[in-house]
Amino acid sequence: MKAIVIHEFGDASRLSSEERPLPEPQAGQVRVKVAAIGLNFADIYQRRGWYPSQPPFTPGTEFAGTVDKLGPGVTSLKVGDRVGTASGGAAYAEYALAPVDQTAKLLDHVSFEQAAALLEQGLTAHYLAVSTFPLQAGHTALVHAAAGGVGQLLVQIAKRRGARVLATVSTEAKAQVARECGADEVILYSQQDFEAEVKRLTGGQRVDVVYDSVGKDTFEKSLNCLRPRGMMVLYGQASGRVEPQDPQILNRKGALYLTRPTLGYYVMTRDEFLGRANDLFQWVADGSLKLRIDKTFPLAQAAAAQTYMEERRTLGKVLIVP
Ligand SMILES: NC(=O)c1ccc[n+]([C@@H]2O[C@H](COP(=O)([O-])OP(=O)(O)OC[C@H]3O[C@@H](n4cnc5c(N)ncnc54)[C@H](OP(=O)(O)O)[C@@H]3O)[C@@H](O)[C@H]2O)c1
């Protein structure tokens, strides 16, 4: 099969398209003939060596396709089932392995592209808004990078839970996307001081929660946007890693809470995974959650796909179709 392989950490030129043997499913796994691969910023962190992995490896975790072979003892799925996962391994390939506990069977109305676009970013937006800081009417949230993959879904889920959403984006085109997702206010943080804007837009009250996936460039000012006892949810680092902090900073800025969540700890059981995934598929089916697939690349152009994301050009989900 064709697969993308990384032999050394580095820039997108490190992604090479190669012939590899078919992976063999172990107990608890199925092999999937991949129809669509979802790109995520974590794939880029992994390629840069920011997340633990040992070259050579094939990147990616999210894909949808058809079950092609069962691992020993697997009975909950069968060959021919249409499935999707955000927790697979070596996803940038024509065939990949999916863990049965973290794999959803797709209903007929859900396309492979929709599943590969929804699972990682949708599950993330779901746990952030529903569990990490359970939003409700009366809350105000600040969502950074609101026109991104997670950002668009997070704004929509925050709105359906009744919160007021202040959104940051870098361009006017992205501002339009954030507004279409329901953001109440959009701040162009490339041109405006977002801390001053948040204080102005909240009459000095500031927000209950900041969802920050940008990291280095936004962390400190984001803390200043929080009301006393507000929660800083640092869930990504698209601009770079946040420097180590003295916990006293939380005291000084208003007895704040800080969490650094990650999806794996919010889909720890099959029931938790399926509960969140079923909500997402239901909302897409009834039209209340809009999925924007921005661009699709062939597998051989995986490097171009990652570059497109790194250059902040995305207005939604990026897919690779093998
Ligand atoms: N913790 C978790 O469980 C979890 C799970 C999934 C994703 N994430 C995180 O969520 C974030 C969004 O992921 P995504 O896959 O949906 O990507 P994305 O939001 O579609 O793309 C990242 C966005 O970050 C913004 N950004 C700000 N500074 C940047 C910089 N220096 N370089 C690149 N981008 C920059 C850009 O939006 P603007 O141009 O509008 O600034 C860019 O479009 C990432 O940080 C990712 O690691 C976390």
Ligand as a Chemical Component Dictionary entry (heavy atoms), coordinates in Angstrom:
data_LIG
# 
_chem_comp.id                   LIG 
_chem_comp.type                 NON-POLYMER 
_chem_comp.pdbx_formal_charge   0 
_chem_comp.three_letter_code    LIG 
# 
loop_
_chem_comp_atom.comp_id 
_chem_comp_atom.atom_id 
_chem_comp_atom.alt_atom_id 
_chem_comp_atom.type_symbol 
_chem_comp_atom.charge 
_chem_comp_atom.model_Cartn_x 
_chem_comp_atom.model_Cartn_y 
_chem_comp_atom.model_Cartn_z 
_chem_comp_atom.pdbx_ordinal 
LIG N1  N1  N 0  -6.331 19.198 23.301 1  
LIG C1  C1  C 0  -7.083 18.555 22.446 2  
LIG O1  O1  O 0  -7.810 17.623 22.804 3  
LIG C2  C2  C 0  -7.072 18.994 21.004 4  
LIG C3  C3  C 0  -7.700 18.218 20.020 5  
LIG C4  C4  C 0  -7.743 18.709 18.708 6  
LIG C5  C5  C 0  -7.118 19.911 18.416 7  
LIG N2  N2  N 1  -6.465 20.599 19.396 8  
LIG C6  C6  C 0  -5.823 21.876 19.135 9  
LIG O2  O2  O 0  -6.787 22.745 18.616 10 
LIG C7  C7  C 0  -6.152 23.701 17.785 11 
LIG C8  C8  C 0  -6.908 23.801 16.489 12 
LIG O3  O3  O 0  -6.681 22.609 15.769 13 
LIG P1  P1  P 0  -7.286 22.428 14.326 14 
LIG O4  O4  O 0  -6.810 21.112 13.853 15 
LIG O5  O5  O -1 -8.742 22.704 14.377 16 
LIG O6  O6  O 0  -6.528 23.572 13.511 17 
LIG P2  P2  P 0  -7.092 24.966 12.964 18 
LIG O7  O7  O 0  -7.794 25.686 14.081 19 
LIG O8  O8  O 0  -7.893 24.704 11.757 20 
LIG O9  O9  O 0  -5.772 25.746 12.613 21 
LIG C9  C9  C 0  -5.031 26.436 13.583 22 
LIG C10 C10 C 0  -5.419 27.907 13.650 23 
LIG O10 O10 O 0  -4.691 28.501 14.721 24 
LIG C11 C11 C 0  -4.519 29.862 14.440 25 
LIG N3  N3  N 0  -3.141 30.275 14.673 26 
LIG C12 C12 C 0  -2.762 31.295 15.493 27 
LIG N4  N4  N 0  -1.436 31.452 15.466 28 
LIG C13 C13 C 0  -0.953 30.526 14.615 29 
LIG C14 C14 C 0  0.368  30.225 14.156 30 
LIG N5  N5  N 0  1.442  30.902 14.590 31 
LIG N6  N6  N 0  0.510  29.222 13.267 32 
LIG C15 C15 C 0  -0.545 28.540 12.824 33 
LIG N7  N7  N 0  -1.815 28.790 13.214 34 
LIG C16 C16 C 0  -2.017 29.776 14.105 35 
LIG C17 C17 C 0  -4.914 30.100 12.974 36 
LIG O11 O11 O 0  -6.176 30.777 12.966 37 
LIG P3  P3  P 0  -6.136 32.398 12.790 38 
LIG O12 O12 O 0  -5.471 32.634 11.473 39 
LIG O13 O13 O 0  -7.538 32.831 12.842 40 
LIG O14 O14 O 0  -5.294 32.908 13.931 41 
LIG C18 C18 C 0  -5.028 28.697 12.417 42 
LIG O15 O15 O 0  -5.942 28.616 11.355 43 
LIG C19 C19 C 0  -4.690 23.280 17.664 44 
LIG O16 O16 O 0  -3.927 24.038 18.576 45 
LIG C20 C20 C 0  -4.734 21.842 18.088 46 
LIG O17 O17 O 0  -3.522 21.396 18.627 47 
LIG C21 C21 C 0  -6.436 20.151 20.676 48 
# 
loop_
_chem_comp_bond.comp_id 
_chem_comp_bond.atom_id_1 
_chem_comp_bond.atom_id_2 
_chem_comp_bond.value_order 
_chem_comp_bond.pdbx_ordinal 
LIG N1  C1  SING 1  
LIG C1  O1  DOUB 2  
LIG C1  C2  SING 3  
LIG C2  C3  SING 4  
LIG C2  C21 DOUB 5  
LIG C3  C4  DOUB 6  
LIG C4  C5  SING 7  
LIG C5  N2  DOUB 8  
LIG N2  C6  SING 9  
LIG N2  C21 SING 10 
LIG C6  O2  SING 11 
LIG C6  C20 SING 12 
LIG O2  C7  SING 13 
LIG C7  C8  SING 14 
LIG C7  C19 SING 15 
LIG C8  O3  SING 16 
LIG O3  P1  SING 17 
LIG P1  O4  DOUB 18 
LIG P1  O5  SING 19 
LIG P1  O6  SING 20 
LIG O6  P2  SING 21 
LIG P2  O7  DOUB 22 
LIG P2  O8  SING 23 
LIG P2  O9  SING 24 
LIG O9  C9  SING 25 
LIG C9  C10 SING 26 
LIG C10 O10 SING 27 
LIG C10 C18 SING 28 
LIG O10 C11 SING 29 
LIG C11 N3  SING 30 
LIG C11 C17 SING 31 
LIG N3  C12 SING 32 
LIG N3  C16 SING 33 
LIG C12 N4  DOUB 34 
LIG N4  C13 SING 35 
LIG C13 C14 SING 36 
LIG C13 C16 DOUB 37 
LIG C14 N5  SING 38 
LIG C14 N6  DOUB 39 
LIG N6  C15 SING 40 
LIG C15 N7  DOUB 41 
LIG N7  C16 SING 42 
LIG C17 O11 SING 43 
LIG C17 C18 SING 44 
LIG O11 P3  SING 45 
LIG P3  O12 DOUB 46 
LIG P3  O13 SING 47 
LIG P3  O14 SING 48 
LIG C18 O15 SING 49 
LIG C19 O16 SING 50 
LIG C19 C20 SING 51 
LIG C20 O17 SING 52 
# 
